[in-house]
Amino acid sequence: MAQVGIAISTLGAVLALMGMFPGVSGLDATPGIGVLQIVAILTGFILLIVGALLYVQGAFYPGVRHNLAQKIAVRLSATGLLFSAIAALGDLLGFGSHPPQITDGPFLGYWQALGLIGGFLIASLGVVLFALTGPPRGNGQDR
């Protein structure tokens, strides 16, 4: 399970970097940021967090059921990822500061980028809490 988590996290990191810097992979860099880039970044972030959660579960707590604090940490990660998606796709969903009829395409402004990164940091905090709040080793719950 830990190796699968590492593979998924690596795929997510590569996908997020390709979304942020498309010129690295040989794709044409258009001015601004496109919908496909935003979706690639969000998909990369989701895979990165899911892979990290799988890694922590497989490496530190194999065969151990999640306690309440770990369940809350997983939900915190999911909430952070949802906040990132809402912030990044705000203009496309119609509640951003630059509606599609005003600009030529999607616009990822300063506040939206800050919401994207902030949501990812909240999701990362959920992974850290998941790792720290698990049952301690040697208390009879290991299988």
C-alpha positions in Angstrom: 0.0 0.0 0.0 2.9 2.4 0.8 4.5 1.8 -2.6 1.1 2.5 -4.4 0.9 5.8 -2.4 4.4 6.8 -3.5 3.5 6.0 -7.1 0.3 8.0 -7.0 2.0 11.0 -5.3 4.7 11.0 -7.8 2.2 11.0 -10.7 0.3 13.8 -9.0 3.5 15.9 -8.5 4.4 15.4 -12.2 0.9 16.3 -13.4 0.8 19.4 -11.2 4.2 20.6 -12.4 3.1 20.0 -16.0 0.0 22.1 -15.4 2.0 24.9 -13.8 4.9 24.9 -16.3 3.7 23.4 -19.6 6.9 24.4 -21.4 8.9 21.9 -19.4 7.1 19.0 -21.2 7.4 20.6 -24.7 3.9 21.8 -24.9 3.2 25.3 -26.2 2.9 27.9 -23.5 0.0 30.1 -24.2 -0.3 33.6 -22.6 -2.1 33.4 -19.3 -3.5 30.2 -18.0 -6.1 27.9 -19.6 -8.8 25.6 -18.3 -6.8 22.5 -19.0 -3.9 23.9 -17.0 -6.1 24.6 -14.0 -7.7 21.1 -14.2 -4.2 19.5 -14.5 -3.0 21.4 -11.4 -6.0 20.4 -9.4 -5.8 16.8 -10.5 -2.2 16.7 -9.6 -2.9 18.2 -6.2 -5.7 15.6 -5.6 -3.4 12.7 -6.6 -0.6 14.1 -4.4 -2.8 14.2 -1.3 -4.5 10.9 -1.9 -1.1 9.2 -2.5 0.2 10.8 0.7 -2.7 9.5 2.7 -2.3 6.0 1.2 1.4 6.1 2.0 0.9 7.1 5.6 -1.7 4.4 6.1 0.4 1.7 4.5 3.7 2.7 6.1 2.7 3.6 9.6 -0.7 2.0 10.3 -1.1 -1.2 8.2 -4.1 -3.2 9.2 -5.2 -0.7 11.8 -8.6 0.9 11.7 -8.8 4.7 11.6 -9.7 6.5 14.8 -11.9 9.5 15.0 -9.0 12.0 14.7 -7.7 10.3 11.6 -11.2 10.4 10.0 -11.4 14.1 10.8 -8.0 14.6 9.2 -9.1 12.8 6.0 -12.1 15.1 5.8 -9.9 18.1 6.4 -7.8 17.1 3.5 -10.9 16.7 1.3 -12.2 20.1 2.4 -8.9 21.7 1.5 -8.9 20.1 -1.9 -12.5 21.2 -2.5 -11.6 24.8 -1.4 -8.7 24.7 -3.9 -11.0 23.6 -6.7 -13.6 26.3 -5.9 -10.9 29.0 -5.7 -9.2 28.0 -8.9 -12.4 27.6 -11.0 -14.2 30.6 -9.5 -14.4 32.5 -12.8 -15.6 29.5 -14.7 -18.2 28.6 -12.1 -19.6 32.2 -12.3 -18.7 33.6 -8.9 -15.2 34.8 -9.6 -14.1 38.5 -10.0 -13.7 38.2 -13.7 -16.8 36.6 -15.4 -16.2 34.9 -18.7 -18.1 37.5 -20.7 -15.6 40.3 -19.6 -12.3 38.4 -20.3 -11.3 36.4 -23.3 -10.7 33.2 -21.2 -10.3 32.0 -17.7 -8.5 34.2 -15.4 -6.5 33.0 -12.4 -5.9 36.1 -10.4 -3.9 36.8 -7.2 -6.7 35.9 -4.8 -7.7 32.8 -6.7 -4.1 31.6 -6.8 -3.8 32.3 -3.0 -7.0 30.3 -2.5 -5.6 27.4 -4.6 -2.4 27.3 -2.6 -4.2 27.9 0.8 -6.5 25.0 0.1 -3.6 22.7 -0.8 -1.9 23.7 2.5 -5.1 22.9 4.4 -5.2 19.5 2.7 -1.5 19.0 3.5 -2.2 19.8 7.2 -4.9 17.1 7.1 -2.2 14.5 5.9 0.1 15.6 8.8 -2.7 15.3 11.3 -3.6 11.9 9.9 0.0 10.7 10.4 0.3 12.2 13.9 -3.0 11.2 15.4 -2.9 7.5 14.7 -2.6 4.9 17.4 0.8 4.6 18.9 2.8 1.5 18.1 2.9 -1.3 20.6 -0.5 -0.7 22.3 -2.0 -4.1 21.1 -3.7 -2.7 18.0 -1.0 -3.9 15.6 -1.8 -6.9 13.6 
